Amino acid sequence: MTTLDDELSQVLGAKEAKALEASFGMRRVEDLVRAYPRRYDRRGALTDLARLQVGDHVTVQAEVVSFTSLKNKSKAGTRQEVIITDGTGKLTLIFFNQHWRVNELTEGARGLFSGQITVFNNKRQLAHPDYELLGATDQVDANDYVDEYLPVYAATAKVQSWTIAKCVAKVLASLEVTADPLPESLRKERHLIDLRDALQWIHKPSNDEQLEQARIRLKWDEALALQIVLAKQRHEERSWPAVPRVEKSDGLLAAFDASLPFTLTQGQQDVSATISAELAAGHPMHRLLQGEVGSGKTVLALRAMLTVVDSGGQAALLAPTEVLAAQHYRAITKLLGPLAERGKLGSHDEGTGVTLLTGSLNTASRRQALLDITTGQAGIVIGTHALLEDRVDFFDLGLVVIDEQHRFGVEQRATLVAKAGSDRRPHVLVMTATPIPRTVAMTAFGALDISTLKELPGGRSPITTHVVYAAEKPAHLDRAWQRAVEEVKNGHQVYVVVPRIASQEDKPADKNQRPAIALEDLAPALMEGPLKDVRVGIMHGGLSGADKDDVMRRFALGPSSPDGIDVMISTTVIEVGVDVPNATMMIIMDADRFGISQLHQLRGRVGRGSAPGLCLLVSEAGKFSSSRERLDAVASTTDGFKLAELDLEQRREGDILGRDQSGVRSSLHLVSVLKDEELLDEARREAEKIFDSDPHLEQHSALERAISSLVNNDRAEYVKKS
């Protein structure tokens, strides 16, 4: 008998177990059987070769059309070209000095072929693929195979799909599940099959009905485990004490509201009222505020900060870059005016100190900033990761505002929250201009309540986006530089964005892939060539804080100033927070190397004034590149929520709970937070009922065990800190 807790080395043997652990981190039987097939092939229905994308590591089922052995022209030896087809397209297999394969890869032979799709002479190919033949067609009755599912697993170069399939089959042959993690009442109510059948049918279904029943059942395992963890998180967060922060009718917030030169939109008023009510409560606020660039998030965050200052507390705004932190500092002090100059001649009686803390401050400025924070002289503190250092000690931290939360790690956010003290927690407001679909936000952020500003930003002009495929039409790129000069002559400004600073960074693993365009290579070429008659500035993360501020100041001055900058060539440090209304054009080089959300964010830097914006996405991606769909999607719409959904679909939603950056496998194998909204909502309600009646899961031991497997300790800790 084999159980889910058994070590793979005990069931499979040391060699197979070691390979699975090295490639996928699998150690126990449950790790293996919970790694479900990515798709299924049928021996009577071949894989669609026409849809394969360059760079994909694939397993295809196809039939050999021809085998040709050729002499190499440039070096000694031979190469073997094998053409395979599935009836919808053709693919070339390439071997070198392996003529003996003609005895296996005969015309009509059918098999599974695995490798990475590359392009040579404009033809897609698999070089030295692994393969497993299914048997000669003249020896096989197709009717015996047409309904047989062939599971295809996520594979690596060292562990092929069919190797995983054989290991799974061996485990399932003796697997027994003694306790089902889903409560019997839930299984009966939802008509769900038991776990043993679900695992058998997901890996080796006999028909479509079995496969569908298995998927539904196993989706419930994932969804309920996830929602139990989130329910626990919400309960813990709400049990923590927080100092109520109540608005004063005659305080700093009231003075600020009276000074505003505009009226808040209805949506902004509604969100502000919600935030005010939560700040006044005795437990911490945890709210996600999302909205497009320019929708007014900063004003609402500032109102929340002023409410906390009115109650005697401090507010900290954490920004991911020095450029954005400095931008926030300038914007907030400008909005506050005399209210930001407490203690200075002519300042307002209800004013407060506003302090900026970044890593590039000189010693004297840093010492003064730390003193203002410790004594409470600074009611509002704006900073970068420098705020997380041990020497930063707040007088009374009542509110943490995190801008562009996806740019920070969980531990970093938790470090700042902990500065409120061990006996209480601050209120937390998370802001993002990268829209997140509602179900994704609920699932990913757990205890965070969500507010969305959907009104179109006031005074914003339309942005037109086009893709420039430079390799196919180099004249279009030449025209782009001409257009940039024309924009400058018309009194406007231009951004040019590149993916990296130096040319020696990150050499591509694929020798056939061109290195990404570097700023240090492109900038001189442009300044000596098409942009020689305009004033060019350089911006990147390697500059000192003073140099960054100087470049931003000169770019903000614009063409009318003798010290101004017309065109800024920059890395993505200008992705968020940079606000120059006179900038009307952006050219993004190697745009295919950026994600959808990042392209949308970058594009938001133009069209911020009265003149319309233009964004050109320059790419050398080939016709078979998967990035074309992504670029065309960005060009087709400026709806951030539509793009966010597409981004999640293309990235397969990543790891909702775990650390994507560390390579931890996804916590959700089957559940889609985009497509399974109804199931996730139902699982959320079930989880709340279970947790309310049995918070320690004493009556649900099998479920508790499944949660520890589906959401391991690292992921649970991640959720807790989120």
Order of alpha helices (4+ residues) and beta strands (2+ residues): alpha-alpha-alpha-beta-beta-beta-beta-beta-beta-beta-alpha-beta-alpha-alpha-alpha-alpha-alpha-alpha-beta-alpha-beta-alpha-beta-alpha-beta-beta-alpha-beta-alpha-beta-beta-alpha-beta-alpha-beta-alpha-beta-beta-alpha-beta-alpha-alpha-alpha-alpha-alpha
